[in-house]
Amino acid sequence: MAISKGRSDGGQGGKRGHSNMDHWDFTEDIKLAAKKSRRLEAKSDVKEGVGEYHEDATTQSSEEPEK
């Protein structure tokens, strides 16, 4: 008769499997903070780009000769 292996300890859903990882709470907080900072950075980049576009449009329109 074979000897039973019993429950595995790690990685296979045992008592130390991935489902009981407490640090995932902290990972979710880190993800949310990173997402927010990326969005704020993108927002400031867009504002800067729009400002540069308006400056270029104003500069080009003032340089055109009047007819």
Backbone as CSV, one residue per row, in Angstrom:
resi,resn,N_x,N_y,N_z,CA_x,CA_y,CA_z,C_x,C_y,C_z
1,MET,0.829,-1.167,0.000,0.000,0.000,0.000,0.889,1.251,0.000
2,ALA,0.493,2.283,-0.760,1.282,3.509,-0.886,1.035,4.432,0.297
3,ILE,2.054,5.218,0.609,1.934,6.214,1.685,1.374,7.502,1.086
4,SER,0.369,8.072,1.730,-0.246,9.303,1.247,0.724,10.470,1.381
5,LYS,0.770,11.303,0.368,1.654,12.472,0.394,1.114,13.556,1.315
6,GLY,-0.162,13.673,1.454,-0.746,14.728,2.274,-0.833,16.037,1.509
7,ARG,-1.159,17.075,2.215,-1.304,18.382,1.591,0.053,19.004,1.331
8,SER,0.167,19.673,0.212,1.414,20.378,-0.085,1.448,21.682,0.705
9,ASP,2.639,22.178,0.969,2.761,23.382,1.788,2.782,24.673,0.990
10,GLY,3.224,24.666,-0.224,3.331,25.942,-0.926,3.066,25.847,-2.401
11,GLY,2.392,26.835,-2.930,2.216,26.960,-4.350,1.120,26.117,-4.966
12,GLN,0.613,25.145,-4.297,-0.392,24.264,-4.875,-1.738,24.396,-4.161
13,GLY,-1.974,25.487,-3.498,-3.233,25.668,-2.805,-3.220,25.128,-1.399
14,GLY,-2.037,24.827,-0.902,-1.914,24.328,0.461,-2.042,25.451,1.477
15,LYS,-1.623,25.192,2.697,-1.812,26.194,3.752,-0.995,27.457,3.518
16,ARG,0.039,27.386,2.682,0.816,28.575,2.355,0.677,28.944,0.881
17,GLY,-0.480,28.669,0.314,-0.707,28.941,-1.099,-0.938,30.418,-1.372
18,HIS,-1.128,30.725,-2.621,-1.280,32.118,-3.036,-2.548,32.761,-2.505
19,SER,-3.560,31.986,-2.203,-4.822,32.574,-1.781,-4.731,33.245,-0.415
20,ASN,-3.741,32.927,0.362,-3.617,33.514,1.702,-2.526,34.567,1.796
21,MET,-2.173,35.200,0.704,-1.097,36.179,0.730,-1.651,37.502,1.247
22,ASP,-1.294,37.855,2.461,-1.808,39.070,3.083,-1.242,40.334,2.456
23,HIS,-0.034,40.275,1.909,0.575,41.487,1.373,-0.096,41.974,0.100
24,TRP,-1.025,41.220,-0.474,-1.716,41.678,-1.669,-2.548,42.920,-1.382
25,ASP,-3.002,43.102,-0.155,-3.718,44.329,0.199,-2.824,45.529,-0.055
26,PHE,-1.579,45.431,0.361,-0.654,46.539,0.175,-0.359,46.746,-1.312
27,THR,-0.294,45.666,-2.069,-0.033,45.765,-3.501,-1.153,46.531,-4.186
28,GLU,-2.388,46.279,-3.802,-3.511,46.995,-4.402,-3.426,48.484,-4.096
29,ASP,-3.017,48.835,-2.874,-2.845,50.255,-2.526,-1.762,50.890,-3.379
30,ILE,-0.672,50.174,-3.593,0.431,50.683,-4.415,-0.041,50.880,-5.851
31,LYS,-0.807,49.920,-6.369,-1.317,50.030,-7.736,-2.213,51.259,-7.891
32,LEU,-3.094,51.482,-6.926,-3.996,52.632,-7.006,-3.223,53.939,-6.952
33,ALA,-2.207,54.015,-6.091,-1.405,55.236,-5.991,-0.638,55.483,-7.286
34,ALA,-0.091,54.442,-7.874,0.650,54.590,-9.128,-0.280,55.026,-10.259
35,LYS,-1.482,54.461,-10.279,-2.461,54.815,-11.307,-2.835,56.291,-11.195
36,LYS,-3.051,56.743,-9.970,-3.420,58.142,-9.755,-2.290,59.072,-10.179
37,SER,-1.053,58.725,-9.806,0.070,59.591,-10.170,0.274,59.622,-11.685
38,ARG,0.075,58.494,-12.374,0.186,58.477,-13.841,-0.869,59.371,-14.476
39,ARG,-2.078,59.317,-13.951,-3.151,60.150,-14.507,-2.882,61.632,-14.273
40,LEU,-2.404,61.987,-13.082,-2.090,63.386,-12.814,-0.955,63.876,-13.708
41,GLU,0.049,63.036,-13.912,1.168,63.406,-14.786,0.684,63.577,-16.229
42,ALA,-0.166,62.679,-16.676,-0.699,62.775,-18.035,-1.536,64.043,-18.193
43,LYS,-2.287,64.383,-17.164,-3.113,65.587,-17.208,-2.248,66.828,-17.342
44,SER,-1.162,66.890,-16.563,-0.276,68.060,-16.657,0.437,68.103,-17.999
45,ASP,0.797,66.941,-18.554,1.424,66.895,-19.879,0.475,67.414,-20.954
46,VAL,-0.799,67.044,-20.854,-1.784,67.510,-21.824,-1.963,69.015,-21.721
47,LYS,-2.041,69.537,-20.503,-2.179,70.985,-20.326,-0.984,71.723,-20.931
48,GLU,0.209,71.175,-20.692,1.418,71.785,-21.235,1.397,71.751,-22.767
49,GLY,0.987,70.640,-23.338,0.917,70.509,-24.790,-0.093,71.449,-25.406
50,VAL,-1.247,71.607,-24.767,-2.275,72.521,-25.267,-1.756,73.958,-25.204
51,GLY,-1.059,74.297,-24.129,-0.486,75.636,-24.016,0.528,75.913,-25.109
52,GLU,1.380,74.933,-25.392,2.362,75.096,-26.464,1.675,75.228,-27.821
53,TYR,0.605,74.481,-28.032,-0.126,74.562,-29.293,-0.707,75.958,-29.481
54,HIS,-1.298,76.498,-28.423,-1.878,77.842,-28.520,-0.793,78.892,-28.743
55,GLU,0.356,78.721,-28.117,1.465,79.658,-28.338,1.911,79.613,-29.795
56,ASP,2.047,78.404,-30.347,2.462,78.263,-31.737,1.430,78.860,-32.687
57,ALA,0.157,78.629,-32.401,-0.901,79.162,-33.262,-0.912,80.682,-33.215
58,THR,-0.702,81.249,-32.036,-0.672,82.697,-31.892,0.538,83.276,-32.609
59,THR,1.683,82.631,-32.472,2.915,83.096,-33.113,2.788,83.032,-34.618
60,GLN,2.237,81.971,-35.160,2.094,81.829,-36.610,1.109,82.817,-37.176
61,SER,0.020,83.078,-36.465,-0.983,84.020,-36.979,-0.470,85.460,-36.955
62,SER,0.408,85.784,-36.009,0.947,87.151,-35.947,2.063,87.346,-36.963
63,GLU,2.687,86.273,-37.447,3.768,86.377,-38.409,3.261,86.437,-39.844
64,GLU,2.001,86.060,-40.081,1.453,86.077,-41.434,1.281,87.510,-41.913
65,PRO,1.609,87.781,-43.158,1.444,89.149,-43.679,-0.031,89.474,-43.856
66,GLU,-0.353,90.731,-43.611,-1.731,91.172,-43.759,-2.004,91.459,-45.227
67,LYS,-3.225,91.196,-45.666,-3.571,91.399,-47.074,-4.464,92.581,-47.230
